[in-house]
Amino acid sequence: MVTVTLADAKTQLSALVERAARGETVQITRCGKPVAQITPIEAPRKRISLEELRAFTDSLRIKGEPEPNQVRRMRDGDRY
């Protein structure tokens, strides 16, 4: 946990918010006593439906050609 004075927090607020966004907790003190805290927000994870994932991966494939052949063709085409 990072501890800063109120005066420093006023001048470095953007940097302190960035640190909190990266997962750190920032404690703000006044006259040596903790008065506030900046903490990261835990964003809920979105569940992915199997149907949406399958539709997305199917859209990436070139129909009728196995994946190893696709990779080999793309690799050899860029090589020469």
NUZA-461259 format. One record per residue (C-alpha): residue in one letter; x, y, z. Coordinates in steps of 0.1 Angstrom, whole numbers, plus 5000, padded with zeros to 4 digits. Layout:
! NUZA-461259
aXYZ;...
! end
This chain:
! NUZA-461259
m500050005000;v501250354991;t500850635016;v500951005005;t500051325023;l497051525013;a499151794998;d501051544976;a497751374966;k496451704954;t499351754930;q499651384920;l495951284917;s496151154882;a499250944889;l497650804921;v494450704902;e496550534876;r498350334904;a494950234918;a493750134884;r496749894881;g495749734914;e497549924941;t495850084972;v496750444979;q496250585014;i496050955019;t497051115052;r496551445069;c498851545098;g500151185098;k496751025102;p494950825075;v491851015062;a491150855028;q491950565006;i491950514968;t491350154958;p490949974926;i487449874915;e486849504909;a485049484875;p482749184872;r483848934845;k481448884816;r480548534808;i480948424772;s478248194758;l479547884740;e477347964709;e478848314706;l482348174709;r481747904683;a480148154659;f483248384663;t485748104657;d483847974627;s483948324612;l487748324614;r488148004593;i488447984556;k485747734547;g486747404533;e490447424541;p492047264573;e493747504596;p497247364592;n496947414555;q495747774560;v498747854582;r501247694558;r499747884528;m499848214546;r503348154559;d504748054525;g502948324507;d504648594528;r508048434527;y508748484490;
! end
